[in-house]
Amino acid sequence: MKIPFSPPDIGEQEIQAVTEALRSGWITTGPKTKEFERKIAAFCGTEKAVCLNSQTACAEMTLRALGVGAGDEVITSAYTYTASASVICHVGATPVLIDTAPGSYEMDYCKLEEAITEKTKVIIPVDIAGVPCDYEKIFQIVERKKGLFRPSENPLQKAFGRIIVQADGAHSFGASRNGIPSGSLADFTCFSFHAVKNLTTAEGGAVVWKEREGIDSEDLYRLYMLLSLHGQSKDALAKTQLGAWEYDIVAPYYKCNMTDIMASLGLVQLERYSSLLARRREIIQIYTQELQGLPVEILVHESPAYISSKHLFLVRLTGKTEQQRNQIITKMAQAGIATNVHYKPLPMHTAYKNLGFRIEDYPNAYQMYHNEITLPLHTLLTDQDAHFVASTLRSILEETQ
């Protein structure tokens, strides 16, 4: 038996939709992308959504729209993928990494509050595995630190008048906290539709934002369009109108738009999304039941406070060392099961070591990482597959006790 870690769930509906887009003549940004944006916004309970070619692009363009740059600090978690922090470097700002709370995948909110300075412009919380962070607590911290905020000349910073909360929702599309959907929790939320995500457009992402007095969402949408398409005043769709060829380049911006091919795929995935989430829930139930009684700690995907998007099944192997965890990953692979680790903390990577970060300063993040293993969680798994994965891990753990 061969069980891959996270293959995309692509069916005939998606293939047909992409084929139709190819035959339509619109293969770059066009009507399908605009339709996808409208439906993403409706799903998240926001007025607008912008679809780009990755979550990373969404996060970077948001920082650029907010005027974040040299001399500014942006806070994020040490326990995440590089995209959460690399975008801070892209705009020339300084990343500030926060350790996780003891026994948690989320950043330590007490340490977050301590890290805020007059240079802090944005906080990027990370919704690991699709579990939304405690945004109520984060906003309470932001309000308490409001007196430290020093807005630049950027009109959005002035309109907020406080630190902006920009969620890394790469994993959390479809999640909710206290009944509020991801996308309506933070000031801005950036989603990923990469091939391994619950909903995929192959590559792709979207950014949504909450309405705020003093900020015109239409103007903000147009700014994203400029930022993502070379600063060009008209996109290709607008230029098809009779006699409307002429355009202006208002600034030397970037190129990261979504295509209609990608959006066509996403539209079908969005239609199927409720059933995809339901299937993920069933697999989690199988895993949880099968792993009962073992020396493991399983990430909780549903609580009175939140419902996750069930993106990743994170398991901590209690009492195991990093070397033992790696040996178990190898044994699972030998049994035909692909597993993974989420995540190797950023201070353990060369790029962040070179920026001066040391894993010794992030002991809680290391403790979460050193014995973590991620089991396959995707909608192509059968019940038999899920039972096999769990029983194989059980057998290996019983052998190594």
N, C-alpha and C positions, 0 to 999 in steps of 0.2 A: 504494500500500500504506500502510495506517495501522496502526502498531504502538503501542498504549498502553504506559505504563510499568509499571503493576502492577494490572491488574484482578483481582477476586476470581474464583476458579475454583469456580463454583457450578453444580451439576448437578441432575438430577431427584431424586436421593436427598435432597439438602439441602432442596429445595423440598417434597418429600413429608414430611420430618421436621418442618419448620416448620409445614406445614399441619396435621399431626396434633397438634402442640402447641396451635395455635390452636383446634382443635376439642375438645381435651381439657378446656378450662376453666381450665387452669393456664398462664397466660401470663407471670406474674411468677415470682419465686423459688419453686421447687417441686421435684418429684421428678427432673426432667431435670437441673436444676442440681446436685443432690446426686450424681446418677449421673456427671455430667461431672467433678465434683470427685474422685470416687473413681478415675476412669480417668486423670485427669491425674496424680494422686499415684502410681498404679501405673506410669505411663509414665516418671515421673521417679525412681522408686525411693524415694519418701518415704511416710511414714505418712499425711500429710494434705495436702490442697490446699484453698485458698479461692478461689473464682471471684467476681470483682467486675466492675464495668462498664468497667474500663480498667487497663492496667499502671500508669498514673499513680496511680489510686486504691489499687492494691495497694501501691505504693511508699510513698505517704503514710500509709496505715493502718499499715504496718509501722513507720515512724518513730514514729507516735503510740503504737503498742503498746509500743515500746521506750522511751517516755518522753522522746524527743528534743524539745528546745524551745529557748527563749531562753537565750542564754549558751553553747550547745553549737555545735560545729563539725562539719560533715559534708563529707568529701572526695569529689570526683568528677572526672571528666575534663573538660577544656576542649573536647574534640573529641566532641561528642555533640549530641543533640536537647535542647531545653529541658526536657523532662519529667524528665531525670536530675537537674537542679538545681532546677527550680521547686518540687518537693516539699519540698526543704530549706527554701526560703523559706516555704512554706505552713505549716510547723510552727513557724516563728519562729526557726529555727536559722540559722547563718551558713554559706553555701556556700564551700568552698575548692576552687578549680579548679587542676588539675595539667596541665602541658603534656604532650604526647605524647613518647615517646622518638624520637630522630632516625630518620626513615624508617619510622615505625610509626604505626598508628592507635590503639594502646593507650597508656595513660598511662605516663609515665616512672616506673618503680618506685623508682628512687633518689630522685627528687624527691618521690614519695609518702611515702617514709620520712622525708625531711627536713621535710615539712609537718605531721607528727603532733605535736600538743601535748597538754597536760593537758585541753584542751577538746574534743578529738576523741572523738566517740562512735561514728561509723559511717563506713565507707568504701563508696562505691557505684562499683564497677568497671563498665565498659560493654562488653558483648560485641558490638562493632561488626560488622555484616554477618553475625552468627551465629557468629563465631569466639570461642570462650571465652577469657577472659583467663587469665593464669598465676596461678591461685588458690593453688597451692602456694607460690609466691614471695610472694604477698600475705599469706598466713597466717604465713609466716616473719617478715615485717616486723612483723605484729601481735604475734607472740610476743616479738620483740626489744624492742618498745615497750610491753610489758605494764605495766611499772612506772609509766608515765605515766598509765594509765587511772584515771579518777576516776568511779566509778559514781554515779548519782543514787540516789534512793530507789526507783527503778523496779526491781521484782523481777527482770525479765528481764536488765537490765544487771548486776545483782548476780550472777545465775546464770552469765552469761558471764564476768564478771571481766576482760574485755578489750574492745578495740574490736570491733564487730560488722561483718561483711562482708555487705553486702546487694547482691547482683548485679542490675544492670539487664540482665535477660535478654530484653528486648523483642524481640530478633532471634534468640535462640539456642535456642528450643524445638526439641528434637531433636538438638542438638549434643552433643558429648562431648569430654572431655580425659582422656587416659590411661585410656580405657575407662569413665570415670565420666560419667554423663549430666548435662547442664545441669539444675539443680534439686537435684542432690546435691553440687555443687562448693562453693558458698558457704553461709554460715549461712542466709540467706534468698535466694530468687531470685524476681523478679517478671517474668512473661511478658506479652507483648501478643498479643491476638487481633484487632487492628484489621483493617479491610478490606484493607490492603495487605500483611498478614503472611502467612507460609506457610500457617498454619492460622488461619482467621478465624471469628469469631462476629459479624461486622459491627463492633461495638465490643465490648470485653471484655478481660479479663486474668485471670491467676491468680498466686497467691503460694504457694510451697512452702518448706519448711524442713527442715533436717537435725535429727534427734533429738539432744537434748543432755541430759545428766544435770542434774537440778534443774529441768527445764522439762517440764511436762505438756502434751502436744500437744492433748489434748482441751480443757484449759483455754484454751490459746492459740487454738484454733479458735473456742471460744465468745466469746473476746474480739474476734476479727475479726468475728464475727456481730453483736456489740453495736456495734462501731465503724461497721459498714457499714449498719446499719438503725436509725438514730435512738437507739441505746442501748436498744432494745426487747428485753425479756427473752424474747419468743417471736416467731418468724417466722410468716408467714401459714400455712405448712404445719402447724406445731405447733398453731396456734389452731383448726384444723379438727377436732381431736379432740373427742369429745363432752364438752360442759360446760367446755371449755378456753379460753373466750373471754378470761379475765382475763390481764392482763400488767402488767409494771412498766416504767417508763423509769428505767434506773439512772444515766444521765448524758445530757447534751444532745449526742449524738454526730452522726454524718454519715449520708448516704444515697448509697450507691454499689453496691448489690447487682446481681448478674447476674440476668437473666430466663430463664425456661424456653424462650422463643423463641430467645434467643441460644444457650443450652446445646444445644438440639436441633440447631441448625446445627453447633455445635462437635463434637457426638458423631459426626456423619457425617464431618466433616472428619478427625477423629481416626482413624476406621476407614480412611480413604483415605491417611493421612499417609505411610506408608512408600513408597507409589507416587508421591506428590507429591514427596518428597525425591529419589527415584531419578530422576524426570524433571528436576528442577533440576540434578542432577549431569550429566545428558546435555547440557543446554544449556551448562553451564559448559565441558564438554569441547569443544563446537563452538566457542565463543568463544575459548578458549585456543589451539586449533589454528589458527583463522583469523587470530588476531592475532600469531602467531609472526613474529619478524623485524622487528616495528614498534618504534619508540621509545616503548614503554609499559611500565608496571609494574603487574602484575595481582595483586590480593590472593590469597594462597594459601588455598584452602579445605580442603585435606587435607594433613596432615603426619604424621610419626611420633608427634607429641605430641597432635594433635587432629583431629577431624572437625567441620567447621562445619555449621550448618543450611542453608547455601547461600542465605541470605536476599537478599543484594545482591551484584552483580558490580561491584566498585570497580576503576577503571582510572585510573592516573596517567599523564598525557601528558607524558612526559619532555621537558624543554626548553621547554615552553609556558608562557606567562604566564597570569595570571587572565583578562585580556582575550581572549587567543587561545582559551583554554578556552571562554569564553562564546560566542565566534564559532562554534566547532565545535558547541556545543549548538544554536545557531540553525540551522546547516547541516543537522544531523541532523533537526531539526524540519521543515525545508523538504523533507526527503526522506521525511517521514511517520513519523519515529521519535521517540518521546518519551523523553528521557533526564532525568537528575536529578543533583544533587550531594549527597553525604553525607560530611561535614556542613560547613556554615558554622560555624566555631568560636564558642562562646558569647560570648567577649569582643568579637566583631564586631557583636553585636546590641545594640540600644538598651537593653533591659532590664538587660543585664549591664554595659554601659558605665556606666549610672546607678548600679550597685552598686560602681563603682570599678575594674572590670577593663579592662585595655588589651591589645589583641592583640599589641602590641610585646613584652609579657612572655611570649608564647606562640609563639615563632618556629617551633618544630617543627610545631605544630598548623597554623600558617598555611602552611608549606611543603607539608604533606599536602593541605590544602584547595585551594590556588590553582590546581592543574592537575588536580584530580580530576573525573572524570565517571563516572556510574553508568549502566550499560546496562540495558535491560529484562531482568528475570529472573523469569519466572513460567510457570506450567504450561499456560497457553493458547497459548504460543508453539509454532509448528511448527518442525521442522528448517529448513524453507525460510525462515521468519521469522528464525531465529537466524543463518543464513548471510547473509541480507540485512542485518541489523543490523551484523554484523562486517565484511562487505565494504564497506558504506557508510562506516563509520568508517575502514577502511583507505584507501579512495579519498580521503576528505577529508584524512587525515593525509599522504598522498603528495602531494596538491595543495599543502599548506601547508608542506612541508619547505623 
